[in-house]
Every structure is written in structure tokens, then in C-alpha cells.
């Protein structure tokens, strides 16, 4: 793929050739695009792809994946952004071309760290899952072949011969007859997860997998291929970054999409220490509410709890001076000598505010970071209650928060399905008595801000625009006019188009 600041060369293909270029509305992205595009199109495609993946992420948090509401909203988003989503639609060449090129552009931006790669892979997998779910059955075999997957649908005769064995071995077919259900014969090695769970029929080195179960295998294959491709892209990234037209664009794509990180804000100092107890019951998410309760009861928190809770308090407006006072007062109640606190703990608090050590201004932890990293052990109170608490203990905790029995059942069902952020969002709706909170929850400080907005009638603290932690390179005076204008346009587009979008993770410090 080449980029030109002045000319835009697009492949002009006849009807059959156009269809042959992109035979399906989904693909494994095995071959990179090989045409020239302008920097402006490069920028626009990249922004639209980021917007699409952010929509995929937010819908996955707000709705159960695969439900009718999730499917219809995601299809609407694809249609609005002009990306491919269905087979048999007229003139699908351009949407599929946009999909193809934009995917490879974001590979360049999101191969730069493990967290970026993980986020990108997850959203692309969810997008592929959606597209596969609406792929007509008569197109599936062709798609598998084009994706270089050696999965073959067996004939009706073969199904009849193995009817009972396949049904008995496949829980997804429980109580059903094979009938029109497609069964795929795949190499045993590709179905190891189903084999471990004793959920597949094996014969002569092959697994006989129902269509309902093959989706997970396809996604695993896609994840493996994309993960390898991103690693290879990362190795060749220095050569791409040497192009001064592309480097600032890629840097902005990887840093500016994250939305608010709650590291700087306009309400610093507006929260008094006397308010914290009251706010903890009204506007704190459960993870921070349990940390505050443990701190008040035990007058101490271990390092994981201090980091998670301390950065949250910093994010809602506590100043460095207030934080030092807050923690010192509480620890002294636990019979800690004031000098010991000053020597052993005040440095860490100053460090988290970027006043010591390498002067990093640490950001509050996002939901994803809390859920996936540093799980609590015995005696710890940090982590996510929906992810790390025993269901019975979680039930008791929700009862103490005055959640209705019906509400508790809904939350526990979501937790059982590993939808931890959706469960927390449901908790938010219940304690604020709203039917739909109107946002996708992915940050404890977002929970607090949205709670204050509701409780104060929309007159809560208003955040100032958040700047990325990593300073962005200043455009060189030698840059071409096209690159400079593209960068300026990218900044303005991201500020307008990506406003309000949240990300699952904050940058590791």
C-alpha cells in the first residue's frame, strides 16, 4: 500500500473483477491492499475504522453480544460508516475496499504495544463474529475456503451415518435432530478446546463440529493469524515511521482514540475530605465503595488497594495535599506512627501525582485494567467485585446496598455470563433509578461523573478536554503541505468525532 500526497490512484475494475477482489462481506485480511491512496483518504479511513471499533466495544459493554438489539445497532453503525456487513447487497465493492484498507492502516497504529494489540484484536474478533453470524449458510463454505481454513461441510449421507454420535457428543445440539444443521469435518488439532470440554465427536483424526460451535474455532484461527501479523508489523514499523508523512498520523491514531483518562480535570480541589464518606455511598462504583469501607474499618489498605483507590480519588478531584492528609489521618487511626507514614507512605502518594521518581502523572485505573491485572488475594480489597467476589458474597454485598431481589438476580446472571461491566452498569441504573443510563461504562471515574451528573441535575463537574499522556511530535517544517493539512484535519476530526467514546484500558505507567 502506497501513499501519495498529490495523486490518488484507485484500481478501476470491471464488475466481475470487482466482485473477485472482495467476494465476501468479511475476510481474514490475509493479503494487504496494493493500490495508491492519498493521505487524506488514509486519514479518513483510519478515523472511520476507529469509530467503528469503538462502537463495537461500546455495544459489547452495553448489550449482550448476539442479541437482537446488539445486532441491529451494530448493523446500523456499519451502514452509517459505509463499511461492508451483508452478502448479496448491490455495489458492495467500495464498502469492502474501505473495510480492507482501513483494517491494515490500523494494524500500523495498533501494533505498537501489547495493550493496543489486545484491544485491536478483541474488537476485530467481535466484528468478525457479527459478520459471520449474518452470513448466509450457502456462502459459509466459500468463505472458509477463501480464508484458507480446511473445514468441510459433510454430506447428508455422512450426517445420517453419524447422527446419534454427533448429537450425543455436542451439547449445542442437545434435544435436536441434525436436520438442516450444518456439520463440519475439521482436523482434530483445530478443535482442541471442544475436545478438552468433551463437546465434539471424533473419528479417524477428524472432529465433526456443528455450525453453532465452529464460530469459536474460526475466531481462534483469526486471533492467531492477526496476532502473528501484528507482531510482524511491529518489527517493520521503524521503516514505516521513517516516513515523516505517516509518523504523526499513526501516533495520533494510537494515542488520541482513548477518550478521557481522568488524569487531569477542571474540578481539582472541588471535593472536600468531609464529602468522601457521603459520596462513597451515593456515587462510588462498588469497587471503590468496598475499598473506602475497608479503609475506614481497618485504617489500612495494602499496596494494590492504595494504588487503585488513591488514583480514583485523585481522578475525582483530590489535590496532592488533600491526599496526603486523607491517608495520613486514616493510617494514624490504625496506630501508625506519623513519622513512619511520612517516611514510608507519603513518598508513594507524591510519586502517584508525578512529584517524585520519574515524574509520571499516573492515571486512574480503567475497568479493564482492574478486571484483568493484579487479582486480589486474601486480605486484599482491590479488584472488581463482579469479577473477583464469590457469588454468595457478592449477593450479600448487593443486599447491603439495598438492591432489590429482582435486581440482584439480574446482576448475578450477568456476572455468571462474565459480563462484569454490564453488571456494574445495571447496578448504576438501579441505585439511580433510571431505566437506561445512556452510556457504556468502562471506567470507575466515569461512574462517579455520570452519577454526579444525575444527582446534581446535570450541573456536576464538567471535565476539561483531556490531553494524551505521551507528547505528540511537532510537525516538521519539511513536511509536505498534504501531510500537514492531514494532521490538522485528523486532530480536529478526532476531537469532534471521537468525543465521548471511552476505552477499556488506561496506559500502563
N, C-alpha and C positions, 0 to 999 in steps of 0.2 A: 504494500500500500504506500503510495507516494503522495506528498502534499505540495501543492503549488499555491503561491500567494496571488498569482495573476490569472492563471488559466484554470478552467475546470473541464476536465476531460472525463466524460461519462461513457461507459460502454453502451452502444446503441444496438440492441439485439432484436431480431425478428421474434414473432410470437412464440414459436416452438423453442427457440434458443433461450428466450427469457424464462420460460417455464422450466427448462432443463437446468438453468442456473440455480434455481431455488424450487425444487419440486414439492417441498412441504412447508407448512407454516412454522415448523420447529426444526431444529437441527442440533448436531453435536459440535458445530463450529470446528470441523476438522481441517478446513482449508482457509487460510487468510484471504482477504479480498486483494485483488490485483488491478486496481484502477487508480487513477489520479483524482484527488478531490481537493477542493480549496480549503484554506484554513478556516474560513467562515463556516463551511459545511461541517468540517471536523468539529468545530466548537458546538454548533447547533445539535449535531447528532449526539455528541457526548453529554450535553446538558439534558436532552430528552431521555437518554438512556438512564442517567442518574435519577431523573424524576420518576421514570418507570420503576426502577428497582426500589426507590424509596416508597413508592405506592405499594409494591409487592410486600415490602417489610411491614408497613403500617397496617395494611389489610390483614396480614398474618397475625398481628397482635390484636387487632380489634375484632376479628371474626374467626370462627373455626374454619380452618382450611378445608376446602372441598364442599362447604355448604353452599346452598343456592345463592345466598346473599353475597358470600365471598366471591363466587364465580362471576356473578353478574356485575359486581363492582369492578373486578379486575378486567373483565372484558370491556367494560366501558372506558377504563383508563387506557387500555391498549388502543382502542378505537380513537380516543381523543388525541393520543400522541402519535397516531398513524404508524403503529407497528403491527406486524402480522399476528394473527391469532386463530384464524379458521381456514380450513381447506375449502376448496370449491368456490371461493369468492372471486369476483371478476377483478382483473388488473391488480393482482397481488404482488407483482414484481417489485414495485417501488417500496412498499412496506417491508417486504422480506429483505430487500437490499439494505434498507435503513437498519433493520434488525441485525444483519450480518456485520456491517461495517461498525456500527456503534458498539457491538459486543467486543470487537477487537481493539477499539480505541480505549475502552475501559480496562481491558487487560493491561495496557501500558500504565494506567494510573493506579490500578489496584493490585499490582504485583509487588509493591514496594515494601510491604511489611506483612507479618503473619496475620495480624488483626484485619488489615484491609483485604487480604486474600480470603480469609474466613468469611467475612461479611459478603464479599462479592460472590463467592461460591454458593453460599446459602441462598441468596436472592435469585441467582440464576437457576438453581435447582428448583426452587418454588415456582419460578416462571415456566420451566420445562414441565413440571408436574401438571400445572394448569393446562398448558397447551396439549399435553398428551391425553389428558382426561377428556378433551373435546375432539380428539382426533377420530374420524370415522373408522370403524373396525376394518373396512376394506382397504384402508390406507396404512394400517399399522405394519403389516409385513414389509411393504416397500420402505417405510421409514426405518425399520430395523436393519434392512439390507443396506440402505444408503448410509446408515450410521456405523456400518461395519460390525454389527452385532450378529453373531451366528445363532440367532433364535428363530426357530421354525415352527409355525403352527402345524399341528398334526392333523391328519385327515379324520373324517367322521368314523371311518372304519377302525382306525387306531384308537380313537376315543372309546368306541364301543367295546373293544377288546380289554381296555384297562379301566372301564367305567367305575367299578366298585373300588378298586385300589386307589385311584386318584381322589375320589370323594372322601374315602376314609383317611387319606393322608393329608388332605388340605382343609384346615379349619375354615377358610374363607368360603368353602363350598358346602359347609355343614347343612344338612337337610335339603340340599338341592340336587337336581339331576343336571348332568352336564348340558344336555340340550344344545342351545346355541352358544354356550360358553366356550371361548377360545382357549385351547390348551397349547402351551409352547414347550417344545423339546429343546432343552439347552444343556450345555456341558455342565457336569456336576460341579466343577470348580467355581462356576459363576453363581451357584445357588447355595453357597456355604452357610449363609445366615439362616435361610429357611431350613437347611439340613440340621443345623445346631438346635433349632427350635422344634425339630421333628414336625415340620409343616409342609413336607413335599414328598411326592412319590419318586423313588429312584429305581432305575432299571438299566443295566448294562452301561453304567457310566454316564447316564443322562438323567436329568431331572425333568419331570413333567409338571409345569408350572401354570396355574390358571392366570388369566389376564389380570385379575384383581391383585395378584401377588407379584406379577412381573414388573410392575411400576417401580417397586423398591429396588429391584435388580438393575433396571435401566438407569435409575438415579445414581446408584452406586458406581456404575460404569462411567456415567457423565462426570461425577465428582472426581473420580480417579484421573480421568483424561484431562479435565480442566485444571486440577491441582498440579499435575505434571507440566501442563502447558504454561501455567503461571510461573512455575519455578524456572522454566527455560526462558520465559520472557524477562524475568528478573535478571538473569545472567547477561542478557544482551541489552539491558536498559541503559547502561552507560553510553553505548553508541547512539541510542535514540536521544538521550538527554544532551548530547553534544550539539544537537541541532537547536540553536538558540530560539527558533520559532516555536518549538514544541515544549521545551522545558517549563516555561511559566504556565502554559496551559495545563500540562499534566500535574504540576504541583498544586495548582488551584483546584483541579478536579479531586485530588486525593485529600485535600485539607478542607475545602470550603463546603463540602456536602454535609458535614456532620451536624449542622444546626447548632443550637446552643450547647455549650459545655458547662455553663453555670459557674465559670471561673471568675468572671468579672461582671459587675452589675451595678445598677444605679441605686440600689437600696442598702448599700453598705452602711452599717451603723443605725439603720432604722428599726432593727429588732433589739429590744432590751432584754437583759438577762431575766428580768421578772416575768417576761411573757412566755418563756420557753415551756414551762410546765403546762400552761393553758394551751399553747399551740400544739404540744405533743399529742394531746387527745383529740384536737379538732382538725389538724391539718398535716400531721406527720403520717407518712406511709407506715405500714406495720413493721417494716424492717427497722426504721428509725424509732418508732414508738417503743419497740421492745428494748432497743439499746438505751434509750433515755430512762426507761423504767429500771433496767438493770443497774445503770449508773447511780440512780437515786437510792436504790435499795442497798447496793454493795459498796458504793462510793469508790468504785474502781472498775475499769474495763481493761482487758488485755489489748495488745497492740492492734490486732485486726479490728476490734471494735472501736478503738480510739481513732484509727485511720478512717474507717467508714463513717462514723458518726461525726468526727471532727470536721471532715471535709464537707459533709452535708450542712453542718451549722455554718461553716464559712460561706457556703453557697447561698444560704437564706439571708445572710447579711451580717453575721457576727464579724466584728473587726478583730485584728490580732490582739489588741489589748483586752477586749471582752473575752476572747477565747482563753487567754492566759488566766484571767480572773475566774472564769467559769470552771475550768478544770482544776485549778488550784483550790478553790473553795470546796469542791466536791471531794478531792483526794484528801484534803486535810481532815474532813469529817471522818474519813476512814483511818484516822490516827497516823497519817503520814506526816513526817516532819517537813515543815515548809522549805527548809534548806535542801532536803533530799529531792523535793519536787523541782525546785529551781535548777538543781544540778542534773537531774535525770530525765525530766519531762518537758521543761519549758523549751529546751533546745529543739525537741521534736516538733513542738507546736509552731515555733518560729520557722522551722525548716519547711513545714507544710504550707506556710504562707510565702515561701520563696525568699526568706530573710537570712537563711543560713545555707551552708553547703554549696551545692551547685546552683543555688538561686532559682530553682524550678518552682513556678507557681502551680502547685498541684490542683487538679480539677476534681470535683466531687465524682464519686463512682456512679456509673450508669447501672441500670438493671442488669444488663448482660454481663457486665464485669462482676457484679455481686453474685449472680447466679452461677457463673462458670469458674470463677477463680477463688482460691483460698477458702474452701469449705470449712465451716466451724467444727471444732472438736469439743469434747466435754469441757464445760466451764466457759465456753465462748458464747457470745450473744450476737455476733455479727452474722452476715449472710442474709438470705431471703427466707422468711418464714414459710412461704408457699413451696419453696424448693427444698429446704433443709429441715423442716419440722416434721415430726411424726404426725400422721393424720389425726390421731386422737388428741394430741397436744394442741394441734392447730385448731381443732374443733373447740376445745376448751377456751383457747385464746379468743376466738371469734365470739363465743358466748359472752366472755367478759367484756367484749367491745359492744355488746347489745345488738349483735346481728341476729336477725330473725332465723328460726329453724329452717325455713324455706331458703333463705339467702345462704345459710351455711351449707346446705345441701348443694346448691348451685356452685358455690366456690369449691367445695371438695370434689365435685365432679370435674371441674376444670383442672384442678390440681392433679387428679388421677390421670387425666389426659395430657399431663405435662405442659399445660397452658398457664404457666405461672404468672406472666404479665397480664393475661386476660383475667385471671383470678383476682389480681390486685386491682385491676380496673373495675371489676364487678364490686369489689369491696368499696372503692371510691364512690361508685354510684349509690351504693346502699347507705353509706354514712352521710352522704349529702342529699339523699332523697331525690335523685334525678334518674330518669329512665335511660338517657344516653348522655354520657359525659362529653361526647363530641370531639374527642382526641384519642390518639393512640399512645398509651402510656409506656414509656421506656426509660424514665429517669426519676429517682426519688424526689429530686428538686422540682421536677415538672409537676409531680403530685402535689407538692406543697404550694407551688404558684397557682395551679388551677383551683386548689381548694380555697386559697385566699381570694381568688377572683370571684368565686361563687359566694363565699361568706360575706364579702365586702361589697357585693352588688356590682362587681366589675371595676371597682375602684382600688384594686390592690396594687402592689408594687409593679411597676412596669419596667421591664428589663431594657437596658440599652443594647444595641447590636453587639454581638459577641465577635471578637476578632480571633482568628486561628492562633493556637499557641506558637506554632513554628512561623517565624517571619518569612514572608514570601520574597523571592528575589526581585530586585528592582529591574524593570526592563532596561536593557542596554540601548545606548543611543544608536548602535549599529543595526538594531532590529529593523526589519522591513516594515513599511507602513502597514501592510496587511496584518503582520503578526501583532503589532502594537494595537491596532484597532480591534483585532480579535480578542486580545487580552482584556481590553477595556470593556468590550461587549460581554465577555464571559463574566467579569466581576459584576456588572450591573444585572445580567441575566440571573446569576446565581442568587443575588440579593433579593430579586423580585420573585423569581420562580421557585426558589427553594425555601422561602420564608415559612417558618412554622413546622418544617419537616424535622423529625428527631432521629437520632441514631442509637443503635443498641449499645455502642461502646464508646468510652472516652479513652483518650490516648494514654497508654501506659507511661508512667513517669519514672 
